[in-house]
Amino acid sequence: MGKAALQWTEDMLALLGREKDAVLAQRWGTTAKTVNLKRNALGIPAFGHFRWSAEALALLGQASDAEVAAQLGLSKASVVAKRRELGIAPASGRGAGFAWTAEAVALLGTASDAKVAEQLGLSRLTVYNARMARGIAAASRGAGKVSSSRADTP
């Protein structure tokens, strides 16, 4: 004999797309597939899925991918993928690239790539690539950290 069909309540339906299907399935004693099918039948996007509105699409290619990503709360990779999918050229001019000034280059290798990236408003990978292209060694472990030892301690 088969398993009884899940009786969907209004409260259950209201949670679809607000949490992962697997989490809801476990809570309700069913399979993620059952939850997925119901959510899809109702046209509810999966939890964490970004719906590209006309306004969001209009931003592509108008500002740097990083700026668009920050504005929409997405990863830069998601923005790049969508822009390329639609055949939209990247933004050019101000903000589209990073000008490596002498001051910015001087930061490379002084702290972790992640810390330098945060300071410059870039991705860690961009800083890593810039450092490698210039033959600059990575910062030693602990570089940029405040030491907890005191020199005046006997």
C-alpha positions in Angstrom: 0.0 0.0 0.0 1.4 3.5 -0.9 2.1 6.4 1.4 -0.8 8.8 2.0 -0.8 12.0 0.0 0.5 15.0 1.9 -2.4 17.3 3.0 -1.2 20.8 2.2 -2.3 23.5 4.6 -2.3 27.3 4.0 0.6 27.6 6.5 2.6 25.0 4.6 2.0 26.7 1.3 3.0 30.0 2.7 6.4 28.5 3.6 7.2 27.3 0.1 10.2 29.2 -1.3 11.0 30.7 2.1 13.1 27.8 3.2 15.0 25.0 1.3 12.7 22.3 0.0 14.7 19.6 1.9 14.3 21.5 5.2 10.6 21.8 4.7 10.3 18.1 3.6 12.1 16.9 6.7 9.8 19.1 8.9 6.7 17.7 7.3 7.8 14.1 7.0 7.9 13.9 3.2 10.5 14.0 0.4 12.2 17.1 -1.0 10.8 16.0 -4.4 7.2 16.3 -3.2 7.9 19.8 -1.9 9.7 20.7 -5.1 6.9 19.6 -7.3 4.3 21.5 -5.3 6.4 24.7 -5.2 7.0 24.5 -9.0 3.3 23.8 -9.7 2.5 27.0 -7.8 5.2 29.0 -9.7 7.1 29.8 -6.5 10.9 30.2 -7.0 13.3 28.1 -5.0 14.6 29.6 -1.7 17.6 31.9 -2.5 16.8 32.1 -6.2 17.1 35.5 -7.7 14.5 36.6 -10.2 15.9 39.0 -12.8 13.4 41.9 -13.0 13.4 44.3 -16.0 15.0 46.9 -13.7 17.8 44.5 -12.6 18.4 43.4 -16.2 18.7 47.1 -17.3 21.7 47.5 -14.9 23.8 44.9 -16.8 26.5 46.6 -18.9 25.7 50.0 -17.5 27.9 49.7 -14.4 30.8 47.4 -13.5 29.7 43.8 -12.7 31.0 44.3 -9.2 28.8 47.4 -8.7 25.7 45.6 -10.1 26.4 42.6 -7.9 26.6 44.8 -4.8 23.5 46.7 -5.7 21.5 43.5 -6.3 23.0 41.4 -3.4 24.4 38.8 -5.8 27.9 37.4 -6.5 29.9 39.1 -9.2 30.0 35.7 -10.9 26.1 35.6 -11.1 26.1 39.0 -12.7 28.8 38.1 -15.2 27.0 34.9 -16.1 23.7 36.6 -16.7 25.3 39.5 -18.7 27.2 37.0 -20.9 24.0 34.8 -21.3 22.2 37.9 -22.7 25.2 38.9 -24.9 25.6 42.2 -23.1 29.1 43.8 -23.2 30.7 44.7 -19.9 30.6 48.4 -18.9 33.5 50.4 -20.0 35.0 53.5 -18.6 34.8 54.6 -15.0 34.3 51.7 -12.6 34.7 49.0 -15.2 38.3 48.4 -14.4 40.7 49.1 -11.6 43.6 51.5 -12.1 46.6 50.0 -10.3 48.2 53.1 -8.8 51.7 53.0 -7.2 49.9 53.2 -3.8 47.6 50.3 -4.6 50.5 48.2 -5.9 52.5 49.0 -2.7 49.7 47.3 -0.7 50.2 44.0 -2.5 51.9 41.4 -0.3 51.7 43.6 2.9 48.6 41.7 4.2 46.5 38.8 3.0 45.0 39.2 -0.4 41.6 39.2 1.2 42.5 42.1 3.5 44.0 44.1 0.6 41.0 43.3 -1.6 38.6 44.6 1.1 40.7 47.8 1.5 40.7 48.4 -2.3 37.1 47.3 -2.9 38.2 44.4 -5.2 37.8 40.6 -5.2 40.5 38.5 -3.5 41.1 36.9 -6.9 41.8 40.3 -8.6 44.3 41.1 -5.9 45.9 37.6 -6.1 46.2 37.9 -9.9 47.7 41.4 -9.6 50.2 40.3 -7.0 51.2 37.2 -9.1 51.6 39.2 -12.3 54.0 41.5 -10.5 56.0 38.6 -8.9 55.1 39.9 -5.4 55.2 37.2 -2.6 52.2 36.6 -0.4 52.3 38.2 3.0 53.7 36.0 5.7 51.3 34.5 8.1 50.2 37.1 10.7 51.1 40.1 8.5 48.8 43.0 9.1 47.8 41.6 12.5 48.3 43.4 15.8 50.7 41.5 18.0 49.5 40.7 21.4 53.0 40.5 22.9 54.5 43.5 24.5 58.1 44.7 24.0 58.3 46.2 27.4 57.5 43.0 29.3 60.6 41.7 31.2 
